Amino acid sequence: MDARPKMIYLPDTMTNWPWHRTINPHFEDVKAEVDASFRDFKALSPKSQEAFDKCDFEHLRIGCDLINLFFIFDEYTDIENEAATKEMADIVQDALHNPHKIRPEGECILGEIARLFWARAIQTASPSSQRHFLEVLTPYLHGVIAEALDREQGHKRSIEDYLKLRRHTSGVKAGLPIYEMGMDLPDEVFHHPVIMNLAECITELLVIDNDMISYNKEQAAGNEAHNIVNTAMFELGLDTGGAMAWATHYHTEVQKRFIDGLAKVPSWGPSVDLLVKEYLDGMAMFARANHSWNYESHRYCGTRGLEIQQTRLVPLLPKANRESM
């Protein structure tokens, strides 16, 4: 008999986050264009494409294309071993560094998706943002390979080691350069310890929110090993509710670190300081956008996301084969 609780309480982590939900006025037009072009790749199974079509993305064309790339890369590598995942990661890496090179015939569609994304992005993205994106993308790809090895070996990480890896596999740091593509953000700003710490805080906020809301779906599919809730349960000896409460407390601490860190941002002069403020506001809105998207899309809660956002109660999904998810 299954003694697990029938409902999961999902705490509201963003009640006191000062950056409130907004949406780009061009969102609907850009989303329609991006969805149509992505569907032409026929990269997903009919069931996965149906789930994808129900997802709303918060950013404009480059951001939408990047999220699409992350979505399909995750879909393809989520069940693969280390060797197959590395092969796909190498294809993506090569395509991004050679956006004008025709992809080999018969290659995984990831190569062409990545190539077209970057070929379009570099037409308008600032040179500094291009450098920063390619720089932070490599750890993301390496992280996904490491996750595949963990999955293959059944390796369980400590909370500390898990977060160290998850900061990369989340793709958040690779998403942050989107907020600087319209500006020339100096390298000394991007790499400054205070700015990097703020980026790490935002990364952890997104990781925790995503892991909390995705835990139900992942535990049902037997794919919950790479999740902070499961990791906290294993290391701290907690049940699901206790792990959710622990994650919420950690989330609150990270929020405070971010807000306190803003007071430590140095000045680089009036013109650069304006760019820095815009970049940091983009970071902060990324955390809010992710939290809102978790409930407003159908990826994790089906059609009940907004209801769950109000009640905070999630019916525990039964264990099932991945093919039935």
C-alpha positions, 0 to 999 in steps of 0.5 A: 500500500502506498503510504505517501501523502496524496497532496503536496503543499507547494509553498509560495516562495516569491510573495515578498520579491520586489520585482512584480510580474510584467509581460513584454507588449510584443510577446504574443506576436513574437511567440506566434512567429517563434512557435511556427518556425520551431514547429517546422523542425519536427523535432518532437514527438506528437505528445512532446510537441503538444506539451510544448505548444502549451508553454508560454515564453516570456522573452522576445525572439532571441530569448524565445529561440534560446528557451526553445533550444534548451527545451529540445536539448533537455528533451533529447538528453533527459534519458540518454547516457553520458556518451550520447549526451556528450555527442549531442552537446558537442554538436550544439557547441560546434553549431554555435561556434560555426553558425554559417557552416552547413550541418552534416546530413543526417545529424541530430536536429539539435545542430540546425536548431542551435545554428539558426538560433545563433545565426539570428542572434549575432545579427543584433546582439552586442559583441560583448554579449556574444562573448559572454553567452558562449563563455557561460554556455560551455559549463551548461553543456558540461553540466548536462553531461555530468548529470547524464553520468550521474543518472547512468551510475545512479549517483546521489549528490549531497546538497552542496554538490547538487547545487554546484552542478545544478547551477550549470544544468539549469541553463540560467547563467546561459540565459542571463546574457539575453539581458545584455544583448542590446548593450555593450556591458564591459567584461570587467562588469560581467566578471566582477565578483559582486555581479557574479555573486548576484547572478549566482543568487538568481540562478539558485532562485530559479533552480529552487522554484523549478525543482519544487514545482517539477518534483511531482512530475519527476517523481512520477516518472522516476526521474527525481534524482536531479532535484533539490527536493529529493536531494534534501529528503535523502541527505536530511532525512525529510519527507516531501513536506519537510524538504519543501519547507527546507527549500523555501527557507533556503530560497528566502536566504538567497533572496536576502543575499541578492537584495543585500548584494545590490548595495555592494555593486560598485560604480563604473561611471554614470553611463555604465551604471545605467547599463548595470542597473538595466542588466540587474533588473533583467536578472531580477525579472528573470526570477519572477518570470520563471516563477510565473511561467511555472504556473501559467504554462502547462508544463508542470501542472497541466491546466490547473497551474493558476488554481494550484498557485492559489491553493498551493496544493498539488495532487501527488501523481502516481508512479508511471512509466516514462512513456505514459507521462 
